[in-house]
């Protein structure tokens, strides 16, 4: 099966909180994850991540740098190849869920263990040095 190019936006606010969306659709429906989705034909990964962030949270962002890539099995076959980017947004902005996000919110790093996140999310963020390992 084919690789499916996708992107994810890792966004932190001025207090160090992480922006997450509750997924309204599969995969990981009902679970919290970083904003993101598929890259459209002819679109760069950088443009895709800014578009997905805006569609899912209403926040305009600027790509800072790529942080890593994960591979996940797609429910209908194939493999999601997800390139994640650190994305900056303006201070004091409030996310509003849109598109395929059921909710959007900022979470302090110490709150992440208490919520249902998508498989591998926290491990990837730790591996990339974006959050500290949990005890």
C-alpha positions as CSV (number, residue, x, y, z in Angstrom):
1,X,0.0,0.0,0.0
2,X,1.0,3.6,-0.6
3,X,2.5,6.1,1.8
4,X,0.0,8.9,2.6
5,X,1.8,12.3,3.3
6,X,0.6,14.0,6.4
7,X,1.7,16.8,8.7
8,X,1.3,17.7,12.4
9,X,1.7,21.1,14.2
10,X,3.5,21.1,17.6
11,X,2.4,24.5,19.1
12,X,3.4,25.8,22.5
13,X,2.2,29.0,24.1
14,X,4.1,31.6,26.1
15,X,3.4,29.5,29.3
16,X,4.8,26.4,27.6
17,X,1.4,24.7,27.2
18,X,0.9,22.4,24.3
19,X,-2.0,22.9,21.8
20,X,-4.1,19.7,21.3
21,X,-7.3,18.9,19.4
22,X,-9.8,16.2,20.2
23,X,-10.2,14.3,17.0
24,X,-13.7,14.2,15.7
25,X,-13.0,11.4,13.1
26,X,-10.9,8.3,12.7
27,X,-8.1,7.6,13.2
28,X,-7.9,8.2,17.0
29,X,-11.4,9.6,17.1
30,X,-12.2,11.1,20.5
31,X,-8.6,11.2,21.5
32,X,-6.4,14.3,21.9
33,X,-3.6,14.9,19.4
34,X,-1.7,17.7,17.8
35,X,-3.5,19.5,14.9
36,X,-2.7,18.0,11.5
37,X,-3.9,16.1,8.6
38,X,-3.2,15.1,5.0
39,X,-1.0,17.1,2.6
40,X,-3.1,18.1,-0.5
41,X,-1.8,17.5,-4.0
42,X,0.7,20.2,-5.1
43,X,0.9,21.6,-1.5
44,X,4.2,21.8,0.4
45,X,4.4,20.2,3.9
46,X,5.0,23.6,5.4
47,X,1.9,25.1,3.7
48,X,-0.1,22.0,4.7
49,X,0.7,22.3,8.4
50,X,-0.2,26.0,8.5
51,X,-3.5,25.2,6.7
52,X,-4.4,22.3,9.0
53,X,-3.6,24.4,12.1
54,X,-5.9,27.2,10.9
55,X,-8.7,24.7,9.8
56,X,-8.7,22.8,13.1
57,X,-8.0,25.6,15.6
58,X,-8.6,28.9,13.9
59,X,-5.1,29.9,14.7
60,X,-2.7,31.4,12.1
61,X,0.8,29.9,12.5
62,X,4.4,30.3,11.2
63,X,6.6,27.2,10.7
64,X,9.7,27.4,12.9
65,X,11.3,24.0,12.0
66,X,10.6,20.4,11.3
67,X,10.9,18.3,14.5
68,X,10.5,14.7,13.3
69,X,8.5,12.1,11.4
70,X,6.3,9.2,12.5
71,X,4.7,6.4,10.5
72,X,1.3,5.1,11.4
73,X,-0.9,2.5,9.8
74,X,-3.9,4.0,8.0
75,X,-7.3,2.4,8.8
76,X,-8.1,1.8,5.1
77,X,-4.6,0.5,4.3
78,X,-1.4,2.2,3.5
79,X,0.8,4.2,5.9
80,X,0.5,7.7,7.1
81,X,3.9,9.4,6.9
82,X,3.5,12.3,9.3
83,X,6.1,15.1,9.3
84,X,5.7,17.2,12.4
85,X,6.7,20.8,12.6
86,X,7.2,23.2,15.5
87,X,4.8,26.1,14.7
88,X,4.6,29.5,16.4
89,X,1.3,31.4,16.9
90,X,0.7,34.9,18.3
91,X,0.7,35.1,22.1
92,X,-2.6,35.2,23.8
93,X,-4.6,33.5,21.0
94,X,-7.4,31.2,21.9
95,X,-8.1,28.1,19.8
96,X,-11.6,27.3,18.5
97,X,-12.3,23.8,17.3
98,X,-13.1,23.6,13.6
99,X,-13.0,21.2,10.6
100,X,-12.5,17.7,12.0
101,X,-11.6,18.8,15.5
102,X,-14.3,18.2,18.2
103,X,-12.4,20.4,20.7
104,X,-9.2,22.4,20.9
105,X,-7.3,23.5,24.1
106,X,-4.0,24.3,25.7
107,X,-2.6,21.7,28.1
108,X,0.3,22.1,30.6
109,X,2.8,19.3,30.2
110,X,2.0,17.9,33.6
111,X,-1.6,17.5,32.5
112,X,-0.8,15.3,29.5
113,X,-0.6,12.0,31.5
114,X,-4.2,12.6,32.6
115,X,-5.8,12.8,29.1
116,X,-6.4,10.2,26.4
117,X,-3.8,11.1,23.7
118,X,-3.3,9.4,20.4
119,X,-0.9,6.4,20.3
120,X,2.7,7.4,20.4
121,X,2.2,11.1,20.7
122,X,3.9,11.7,24.0
123,X,6.7,9.2,23.2
124,X,7.5,11.1,20.0
125,X,7.4,14.5,21.8
126,X,9.8,13.2,24.4
127,X,12.1,11.6,21.8
128,X,12.3,14.9,19.9
129,X,13.2,16.8,23.1
130,X,10.0,18.8,23.0
131,X,8.7,17.7,26.4
132,X,10.5,16.2,29.4
133,X,10.1,12.4,30.1
134,X,7.4,11.6,32.6
135,X,8.3,9.9,35.8
